[in-house]
Amino acid sequence: MKSLPRTNGPSRLGTTNQTGRVAAPLPAVLAASFALFVLVAAVAAAAPQSPGFSLQWTRPAPPLKTMALSPKGLKVGLITTDGKLAVWSASDGSPLWSHNALDEDDLTVTDGAGYATAYNLLNPIQRTVRFYKAENGVEISRQTFASAIWSVAAAPSGSLVAVGTEDKTITVFEMSEQVASAMSSTSGIPTDMQYSSTGKYLVVGRWDRSGCETRDLHDNLLWQTSVKDNQRVSVVVSGTGAAFATISCNNRQNADPVVALYSRQGQLQWVRDFGKRTQDAHALVLAPAQITVVSYIQMIRRGRDVLAQRRLIAIGDSGNELWERGGPLFTPQLICATPDDSGIVIYDGSRNLYRLDAAGRVVAHDRLSGLLVNHAVSRDNSKLLLYTNDSQLSMIQVT
């Protein structure tokens, strides 16, 4: 589970003082972004309770280290800053169990029989993964690795959990009362992993011999490709699993992003270099049209000042630019695709959720109770779990 990205500039998303505005914008940029801002404000005023978002429940919650939502949106996993590991029912926000976390700071939770997996990322000292029954919190297994954990992915069925470690190893656990595991080697450090929506293959992004690869459930390597070395590669699989995008960034600052779209068979569809003055890129792939939407921060120098603006761009299946949004008055942050893959959900950094269609038009709006600090999404994008800076945890249905 990832928190909202943060930057060292005026566009500091996920913090209590975020306004989505920067000082002294360039006149041309200001005019373009202001026009979009007026459009967004008009839609917001006309439909503040849009049927595109439906609040299911909201509950007070303690300060959180992280949170997770199971693939079908049935269970909520939480780790609090005071060291509690808990699982709640996602149907009404009622607690199922809670106990002391053992130094873990991240987790996944699954459906079906249901398991919670707790771990630490990038910690050379805390290298243990613990598996719990999601229904009652009983620990069923644990494993300590020889090197730091870099990535964890759970299959949509909940039957498989993959753990990538710094020693260039992927360990896949078969979840049951008796947890079994199988190890395999990869040519680089698995920095990011994601199962396809059917759970039939695993996509792996690598660093140190950077690139990506896909493996089937029998650990057969289906194909792999390489990118410029010393790039940290993250992966995003489309809802149908027919395509996926990779984001290659400078490992030190997540800067200089290069986004590429591949077919499931590994055929490169297009690649786009976002340049030296961009960072913190995130992407979604809308199927079946294979529209890739990328959000990123653009650094603009004006005299001695450097301004940070978040941008949003949609790219067609042949690499052509379809539309672009964002600027000093509208700082779109990608949240998820819509359940039918006809558009996207974004957060503007100032308490507002918007639903955009595939053409980039605002079609729904909702106002949050506070600034968004963290979020999690069900696999089908129909449920959003939102944690805001007024210590409220809310479940929203996307329609």
Sequence and secondary structure as in RCSB ss.txt:
>XXXX:A:sequence
MKSLPRTNGPSRLGTTNQTGRVAAPLPAVLAASFALFVLVAAVAAAAPQSPGFSLQWTRPAPPLKTMALSPKGLK
VGLITTDGKLAVWSASDGSPLWSHNALDEDDLTVTDGAGYATAYNLLNPIQRTVRFYKAENGVEISRQTFASAIW
SVAAAPSGSLVAVGTEDKTITVFEMSEQVASAMSSTSGIPTDMQYSSTGKYLVVGRWDRSGCETRDLHDNLLWQT
SVKDNQRVSVVVSGTGAAFATISCNNRQNADPVVALYSRQGQLQWVRDFGKRTQDAHALVLAPAQITVVSYIQMI
RRGRDVLAQRRLIAIGDSGNELWERGGPLFTPQLICATPDDSGIVIYDGSRNLYRLDAAGRVVAHDRLSGLLVNH
AVSRDNSKLLLYTNDSQLSMIQVT
>XXXX:A:secstr
  B    SSS  TTSTT  S  SS  HHHHHHHHHHHHHHHHHHHH TT TTEEEEEEEE   EEEEEE TTS E
EEEEETTSEEEEEETTT  EEEEEE  S  EEEE STT EEEEE SS SS  EEEEEETTT  EEEEEE SS EE
EEEE TTSSEEEEEETTTEEEEEE SSS EEEEEE SSEEEEEEE TTSSEEEEEEETTTEEEEEETT  EEEEE
E STTEEEEEEE TTSSEEEEEEEETTTTEEEEEEEEETT  EEEEEE  TTEEEEEEEEETTTTEEEEEEEEEE
EETTEEEEEEEEEEE TTS EEEEEEBTTB  EEEEE TTSSEEEEE SSSEEEEEETTS EEEEEE SS EEEE
EE TTS EEEEEETTTEEEEEEE 
